[in-house]
Amino acid sequence: MPHDPVPQRSRTFARSLRREATEAETLLWGALRGRRLDLIKFRRQVPIDRYIADLLCAEAMLVVEIDGSQHAESAYDRERRRLPSLRFWNDEVLHELNAVCDTIIALVRDVTLQPWR
């Protein structure tokens, strides 16, 4: 069954988020882009339903979110958490990039760690 087309405003907003990435998003994207992390394909700032996922691995049906303090208590983020996602704080990405990458590899490669698959 084909998916619903993504509204133009969602695509435009996702494009603007790609241009205005945070330091943590830029750092992690540098580690993931072009299948650099264990040959795993990721896309960034991907519209999914009403939300924009920071990073998406379609193969594993995994969304990776990189959050700052502005995400701590917002209603939008409580609703967004219903998607199967792996969440990291900006500081984790900035100071523990290797551990973040190891966690992502483990979740993508080990199906037993993925209850949503």
N, C-alpha and C positions, 0 to 999 in steps of 0.2 A: 504494500500500500504506500503510495507516495506521501511524503511529508508535506505539511502546509508550507507555502512559500514564506520566507522571512520578510516581514514588513521592511520597506525601504528605510524607515527611521531607525529601526534596529541595526540594519547594516551600516548606516551612516554613523550611528553612535559607536558601534564596535570599531569602525575605522578610526574615529577620533580617539578612542581609548588606546588603540595601537600606537598612534602618534604621540600620545601623552603618557606613556608608561612610567610607572614608578621605578626607582632605582632597583628595588627587589625584583620587580617583574622583568626589567631589562636584563638583570644578572641571570635569573633562572632561564629566561628565554634563550640567552646566549649559550647555556648549557644544553638546552633541549632542541633548538632549531636544527633543521637539516639532518634529523635522525642522529645527532651527536651522542645522545644518551642511549647506549645499548641498542642502537638502530630502531628506536621506538619513534613512531610518527606522532608529532603533536601539532596542533593548530592553536593560535592564540586569539583571544578576544572573539569568541565564537558565540553568535546568538543561538540560544536554546530556549524555546518557549518565550517567556517574557524576560528572560535574564540573559546576561552576557557572561559567559564563562571565561575566566582568565586564560586557562589552558585546557585543551581537550585532547585526550587520546581516544579516538573512536574505536580502535581495535579492542581496548579494554573497557570501553564505556566508562571512562574515568575522567572526571573534571578535577582539575587542580586549581585551587583558589589561593591567592596570596593576599592576605589581609593586613591592613593597618588598624590603628585604634578606632578609626571612623566606622569600622564594621562591627564593633563590639556589641552594640545593642540596637541596631536599626531593624525596623520591621521588615524591610526589603530583604535583609540578610537572614532573618529567621525563616522567611518564606523560601528563600533560595537554598537553604540547607536541606530541603527535601530532596534535592538532586544527589545522587551518589557522588560524593566528592571527598577529596583529600585537601585539608586546609592547613596552610602554614602562615605564621605571622611574618611580617616583613623582616623582623630581626633574625628569625630562624634562617631565612634565605640568605640574608646578608652575612651572617656570622657562622652558619653551619651548612654551607651549600653542599658539601660532600654527603653529609647525613641526609639532607633533603633528597638529593639525587638517588641515594641508596634506597630510601623509602619508596620513591616513585618506581624504581626498577622492581623492587620486591612486589609491590602491589600489581604492577602490570604483568609480570612474569609468573607469579604464583597464584593460580586460580583459587586455591583453597583460602587465600586471604581476602577474596572478593565475594562477599555474600550477594551482591547485586548481579553477578554474571550468570 
